[in-house]
């Protein structure tokens, strides 16, 4: 029986296998992240986060501080190049 850490069921699923020394229970939780609907939801969330930080960067650029825009665009293009240029 894994120790009870309290909190949510997700915390128990993610923490208890590590505390118990067995990663076998972690596989269903990780496998659920790679289902097609979850991939689509994560892609939308990623796009919204990029849009937020790039928009915030544009606002900061208007105030004379270009660093957030440069960082957000650098991360965006870096991930685009990394994942967009992979062979399927």
Residue pairs with C-beta under 8 A, 6 or more apart in sequence:
2 12
2 16
2 17
2 19
2 20
2 25
3 16
3 19
3 20
4 12
5 11
5 12
5 15
5 16
5 19
10 29
13 25
13 26
13 28
13 29
14 26
14 29
16 25
17 23
17 24
17 25
17 26
18 26
32 38
33 42
50 72
50 75
50 76
53 68
53 72
54 69
54 72
54 73
54 76
56 68
56 72
57 66
57 68
57 69
57 70
57 71
57 72
57 73
58 69
60 66
60 67
60 68
60 69
61 68
61 69
